[in-house]
Amino acid sequence: QWLPPLNGHEETQFWLSKPTQFGPKYADEIRANDHVHCFVNANVTDIQLSDDLSRTTGFEVTNYLKTRFNVRAKKFIVASGGLENPRILLNANRQMKAGVGNQNDVVGRFFADHPHQHLGEFILEDDIRKKAWADTIFSQGQKGMSLVRGRFFKPTAEYQMTQKKLNYSISFRPAGIKPKPDESSFKSRLRHIICASEAFRDSAEWVKSGSVTCYGAADGYLKIQSEQELNPDTRITQSTQVDDFGNYRLNLHWQFTDLDRRTIKEAAYQVAGVFAKQNIGRVRLENWLLEENIRLPGAGEGTPSIVAGPHHMCTTRMSDKPEDGVVDQYQRVFGNQNLYIAGSSVFSTGGFSNPTFTIVQMSLRLADHLKGLPV
């Protein structure tokens, strides 16, 4: 293999499946099930509580014709995503001024996503390049699954602890690196890609006169998908605007900590060092990574980055105590006997992996728990 192991890292893979269209796939099964009643266009506009506020007695639901009705049940589950879950709780403030489950001002706090950042481009030594092409062919798996091409590495748990870093996946993505007879040599491509950087354009060492344009010489690019440090000040709050149902919309206060930034920067520098020291090739890092105190670029700021997942997590996080969480180990809202939450909002931390499988597994775990409770 063309890329040696990174110190303190292990290789991983990303598999993608085709999106599941819930209605076409499950509508007939739902209609045929006498135990399931499915209502579409039904928007939860209030959570109704008992007089002592210890139980949920119903959900007020409103359709787009503004017809309101109440749903009664013995147990309730809010499962509307990492943004809508806290929004529903915060808007349910008729009986509890701060919102349901928000006695400790935790609902909406600790918002996390997976920052996706384009770190730079790399070029490979000519002999390494041939190995890399053979190693990065897009592979098709079984049952509609496809393997994302490239090489992906994640830090080991021990490395994260000793180096005091967050979790992440750093990837080496090919950019059409199949060798062509008429392509320039390694040295020529190295000059073009380095001189394309603004950091070197005014350097006499590299540019004697005029500007040098990068001619797409990169063999591939580096990306990172990283965890965010838990931060109570990164949060969801209510805005002053309301939707068509009179419920408040959301404001997102999204911050990056020093640990968030240091994790990304040091991962990029480690890879660049490995390429140079082991004569694999060279890495041109994005200019923002060259700053002493980096600022992660946002959308439309000149880098081909999607900024984040979008994977909205941790806004009703699971915890052992209500002072820093919204639900307990069984995903039950603290202080409420029969209200549960499902989805990525209950994640205690975000990790770096895409959240879908974790959402499914935790939902199945919740279902098993509820089935085991007295009727």
PyMOL commands that set and color helices and strands:
alter all, ss='L'
color gray80, all
select helices_A, chain A and resi 22-32+84-91+126-135+157-163+186-195+198-201+258-277+287-290+322-324+344-346+356-371
alter helices_A, ss='H'
color red, helices_A
select strands_A, chain A and resi 9-12+15-16+43-49+56-62+68-71+76-78+116-124+139-140+146-147+151-155+168-174+220-226+235-242+248-253+281-285+339-341
alter strands_A, ss='S'
color yellow, strands_A
deselect
rebuild
show_as cartoon
